[in-house]
Amino acid sequence: MQVLERVTVTPGKGLDGDRFKGRDTSKRQVTLIQKEHLHAIASCLQREAIDPEVFRRNIVVSGLNLLALKGKRFRIGGVVLEYTGLCHPCSKMETALGPGGYNAMRGHGGITTRVVEGGELALGDEVQALLQ
């Protein structure tokens, strides 16, 4: 995982350079997690903090309850995403976070989205819900 200042996002392919290899029908083209949940997960594991890269999510947002985007389309920078579901943790979290990692992430894994309109997004871009 890498922290990027800016990235291009393409419908059906997700973020340029991501491990997601692309499928137009995929509901997991881009994943998001709340920064506030990173502290909650770390606390469950009795740690001070955990680097966001460990969680294998594409975008970290703060100051926004991602669940409020359920059933909505939203814009980040020049990209429009559509909420498609919850991003449940996988067994890889036991390896990445150690014993208890999977359970610590339950309810804190973020959301999955599909790319509606591609474009570029940058570190610090705001998340804006779109009227439908």
Secondary structure, DSSP 8 states (H G I E B T S, - for coil): ----SEEEEETTTEETT-S----TT-S-SEEEEEHHHHHHHHHHTT-S---GGGG--SEEE-SS-GGGGTT-EEEETTEEEEEEEE----THHHHHH-TTHHHHHTT-S-EEEEEEE-EEEETT--EEE---
